[in-house]
Amino acid sequence: MSSTGSCVNCEKEAKWRCSGCIGAPEYTPGDALPVFYCGVSCQEAHQPVHKDHCKTMRRRKKLLRTAVIAKAAFLGYRELNFDLGVTNIERRDNNLYLSTNSMILDRNSLALGRPFPENLTTDPKHQEAVLTWLQGITACPLSCRLVTKLLAGVPCDIFMMGVNVGKRSLNIQVVPRSDSVDITGPDTAGMPHHILKVRVRQPGTDETWIMDLTGAQYGIQAALTPYSKYMADQECSIVGNPEPYNMTETWDLDVASAKLEEVFREVLSSVRQPRLRFAAFVDTVDEEILKGSPEGFIHKLAQFRVALKQYMLNESQNP
C-alpha cells in the first residue's frame, strides 16, 4: 500500500493517514481505502465529513481484531488440550489424512491435558486444520465471553449458526493403522460447521459478518469475512436456526452431559477443568488489547499467545 496519497480535503500530496481507519477490513471492494491528510488543519476541517466513515472503520477493526484474538485463543487452548491419538499427518491433493488408532484419548489423558504432536507436520495450515477438526461446536461457546467482552463497545448482535460447507479446499479423513481396529472416523460431509454471525449497527447501513474460528479444517484461513462473501465463496447452506450467543465456556459440555449415560459424563467432566482455567484467563483480558497500530497489535497478539499458554500451564493460579 502506498505511503502517500492525496489529501481528501484539499487534494495536495499527503503522507498523514487517519489512524482510526488503518487496518480496517473491506466489507465491499474498495470501501476501506486509506484516508490521507496533508496536515492537522485539513484533518480538522474534514472531520464532520469523515467522522461517520471513521466510526465504521473503527468498529470493523475491533471486530477483525476480536476475531483474530478469539481464533488464536482457541488454537492456543487446543494445542495444550488435544484429544485425538493422531500418529501421522499426510497431505495428498485436497485431502489431509490422519492416521490414528484411537479417535479419542482415555479419561486420564484428557484430565491431564495432552499437547498437540507438532512433530507430525511443520505446515502451520495443516496444524490448524487438525486442531480445528470438528471443533466448531466447542470453539463457539469457549470463546463466547472473550468475544462479547472485547466487543462490549461495539453495537452488534451475535448468533451461533450451523452451516454445511459445500466448497472446501481441504478435507480431513481419518485412516486406521494397519495393526489397529477399523476406525475410520465420522463422515463429516453432512455435519454442520458452527460459526458466528455478527450484525454490526453502523452509522449508515448495518453490516453482517461471519466470524469463523475453526474454518482451517476446510482450508478457510480468514477469521472474519463479510457474510455474503463467506456464504457464496464456501457455497454454504444454513442448518437449523441461529442461536443467541450467550454461552459459558462449558455450555457444550453441559448440554451433552444432560443427554449421556453416567460413564460418558465422567469423560466429559475430565475436560471441564481446562475449560474453567481458560475462563479464568478470559477474566484477565480487556479491550486494551484491541488498541494501537497494526504493528502494535501484532506484538500484543504474540504476547497474548504466550500469556495464555503460561496461564493454562500454571495450575497454581487457576481454579
N, C-alpha and C positions, 0 to 999 in steps of 0.2 A: 504494500500500500504506500502511495506517495506520502512524503513527509511535508509537502507543501501543496497549497491549493489556492483558490480564490476566496477572498473574504465574502461571506454571504451577505454582508451589509453594504459594502462599497465596491466589491469585485476586485480590489487590489490584491496583489500576491500576498499570501499569508502563510505563516508557519504555526500559529497557535491553533490548537483544536479544543473544542468543548470537551472537558474531561468527563463530564457526565455521560456523554454519548459513546465514548471509546469502549469498545469491547462488546457492544450490544449486538445480538444476532438479528438476522433478517427474518421478517415474517413473510413478506413478499419480496421478490427480487428487486434490489436497488433501493429499499426503503430504510437502510441503515448506513447510508454513506456518511463519511466524516464531515463534520461542520467546522470550517476554518474561520478565524478572525485575525485581522491584521493588528489588533490591539484592544485594550480594555474598553476604550470609548465605543468602538464598533460593537463589541460584545454586549455592553450595557444598552446601547441603542436598539440592538436586535432582540433583546431579551423578551419583550412582550410577544414577539412573533414566534420565538423559539421555545418558550417555556413548556408548552404542551408536548411538543415533539421530544424535548429533553426528558420530560417526566415519563413518557412512553419508553424511551431508550433505557432509562434508569431501571424501570420495572422489569424490562426484558433482561437486562444484565443481571439483576438479582435472581431472576428465575433461572437463567442459564447457570450461574454460579452455584445456586442451590442444587440444581440437578447434578452438576459435576461433583459437588461435595457428597451428596447422597449416594451417588454411584461409587465413589471412592470409599466411602464408609462401609457400604455393603461388601465390596470386594475385600476390604481390609478385615472385616468380620469373618468373611467366608474363608479367607486364606488361613486363618487360625482355627477354624471350626469346620473342617471339611469332612463329609460323612460318606464318601464313596471310596471303595477299595480299588482304585484305579492303579493298574500296573504298567500300562503303556498307552501312549497317545500318538496316533498316526494320521496324517492328512493325506487323503487321496481325492483329487479333483475337488468337488464341493462338499466332501464328507470328512468328518473328523471321527475316527474310530477310537473308542475307549475300550481297552482290554481290562477286564476285571473278573475276579472270582467271587465277588460279593457286592450286591447292589447297595448295601448299607452296612456300616460298621456295627460292632456289637455295642451293648449299652455302656460298658465300661470305657470303651474308646471314645464314645460320644461325650460322656460325662467329663473326661479329662481333656477333651479337645485334641484335634489332630491336625497338624499343618498340611497345607496343600503340597503335594510332591512336585516342587518346582523343577526337579532334575529331569522330569519326563518330557519337558518341552521348554525351549528357550524363546519361543514366539509368544510375545505378550498377548496377542489377539487370541491365540489358542488357549492360553492360560485363562483369560477372561471368559472364553466360551465354555470351558469346562466348569469354572467356578460358578457360572450363572445358569447352568443347565437345569431346567425345571425349577428355578428358584424365584420366579416372579411372584408367586403367592406368599413367599417368605420375605422377599425384599420390600414389598409394598408396606405391610404392617410394621416391619422392623424399622423402616425409615420414616414412618408417619410423623412422630413427634419431632424428629430432626427437621423434616421438610416444612411442617407447619410452623415450627419455631422460627426458622430462617425467613419464612415468607410472611411473618406476622404483620409487617408494614406494607405488604402488597395486597390491594383489594382483589381477592380471587376466590373462586370456588373450585374445589378439588374433588375428584371422584376416582375410585379404583374401578377399572373396567377390564373385561376379558376380550381378547380378540383371537381369531385364527389368522396366523401369518401365512398368507398364500405364496408370497415370493421371498425365498430365502437364498442368500448367497453362501450359507453354511448349514449343514445338517449334522447332528451328532447321533451316532449309533453306537450301541454297546455290543461288544462281541465277547463271548466267554473264552477263557483259556482252554487249551486242548485237554488239560487234566482236571477241569472243573465241571461242576454240574452245568446243565444247559440254562444259562442265564442270559437272555437276550435283551433284557431291559424293556421298558414300556414303549409302546408305539405312540410317538408324540405328534403324529400328523394331525390328529383331531383334538389334541389337548389345548385348552385356551392359554394364551400368553397374557399375563397380567401386567398392566401398565397404568399410568396415572394420566387422567385428562384434566388439564388445568385451564379454566377460563379466567382470563385476567381482564378486569374492568379498566379500560384505558380512557384518556380524555376524549378521544374520538370514538373509533369503533372498537368494541371488545375483541380480544384475541383469544383463540383456543389453541393450546399446545399439548403435545404428548411428552411426558417425562418417562423415559424407558431406562430402567436401572439394570435390566438383565437381557437386553437385546443382543449382546455379544454372542449368545448361543445360536443366533440366526445370522450372524455376520453384521448386525446393526451396531455400529460403534457410537453414534451420537446419543448423548443422554437427553437432549432436548431437540424437538423438531415440531414445526407447525403442524397442527392436527391434519389438515387437508393433505399436506405433502406426505406425512407419515402413512396415512391410510391408503393413499394412491400408490406411493413407491413400494410399499410392502404388500399391496393387494390384500388388505385386511378386511375381515368381516367381523362384526361385533357379536359377541357371545353373551347372552343374558343381559341383565340390567346393571348399569353402573351403580356402585355402592358409595355412599358418602365416606369421605376419607377421614375417619375419626377412630383410630385404632391404637391399641397399645403394641409394644414390641413383641408380645406373646399372643396376639389375637388369633393367629392361625393355629397355635398350639391349643389354645382354649377351646376353639371350635372343634378341632379334631379329637381332643380328649373326651368331649361330651358324647362322641359317637363310637368310640373304640372300646374293645374289651380291656380289662384291667391290666393284662400283661403288656399291651401296647401303650397304655397310659404311662407305665413305668419307663418305657423307652422315651416317650415324649418328655417326661419330667427331667430326663438327663440333659436335654438341650435347653431347658429353661434357664439354668444358672448363667450360661454365657449371654443369653438374651438380656437378663437383668443387669449384667455388667455393662453391656452395650447401652442399655437405658440410662445407667448411672453416668456413663461417659457423655451422653447427649446433654445431660444437665450442666456440663461444663462448657458447652458450646454456646456462643451468642452471635448476634448479627455482625459483630466486628469483622468476622472472617470474610464477609461479603464485600467489604470496603477496600478501596485502594486501586492502584493502576493494574493493568493486566499482568505486568511483571511482578508486582507485589502480590497479586492473588496467587500466581504460580508458586511463589515462595510460601505463602500461607497454606496452600494446599499440601505442599510437601511436609510442612510442619504438622499439619492435621493428621496425615497418614502415620507419622512417627508417634504422635501423641496417642492416637487410638491404639496402636499396637502395644505401646508401653502400658497403657491403662488396662487393656484386656489381659495382658500377661502378669500384671501386678495384682494378684488376688487379695493382698493385704488391705488394699484401699477400696475394694469392691464389695458389693452385697454378697 
